[in-house]
Amino acid sequence: MASLAKRRDGRWRARYRDAADKEHSRHFARKLDAPRWLDDVTASVVTGQYVDPKAGRVTFETYDAEWGSRQVWEATTVAGDGPGRGQRALRAAPSCRAAPVSR
């Protein structure tokens, strides 16, 4: 569900709730921009292309740990670089955010 409201400071707040019932909002100077943003978000949810805005805030270390725990590893992989194959990269930049992948 989405809503649009004018704030006391004259800006427009557009907000919606995702499938997990978490509220997301954004503020706009022009009323015209707020419903456009809501329409874009709603369309992405309906078409299955929605991506959580906080998805890009995962560090490489966290991503590597979660992904590695779901993999089936050969003994030679575990003995070589260890689960997570990116151990060398992880030592170099453990707290770096995982950047979005573009085509």
HELIX and SHEET records of a PDB file:
HELIX    1   1 ASP A   33  THR A   47  1                                  15    
HELIX    2   2 ALA A   55  ARG A   57  5                                   3    
HELIX    3   3 PHE A   60  SER A   69  1                                  10    
HELIX    4   4 ALA A   75  GLY A   80  1                                   6    
HELIX    5   5 GLN A   87  ALA A   92  1                                   6    
SHEET    1   A 3 ALA A   2  LYS A   6  0                                        
SHEET    2   A 3 TRP A  12  ARG A  17 -1                                        
SHEET    3   A 3 GLU A  23  PHE A  28 -1                                        
END                                                                             
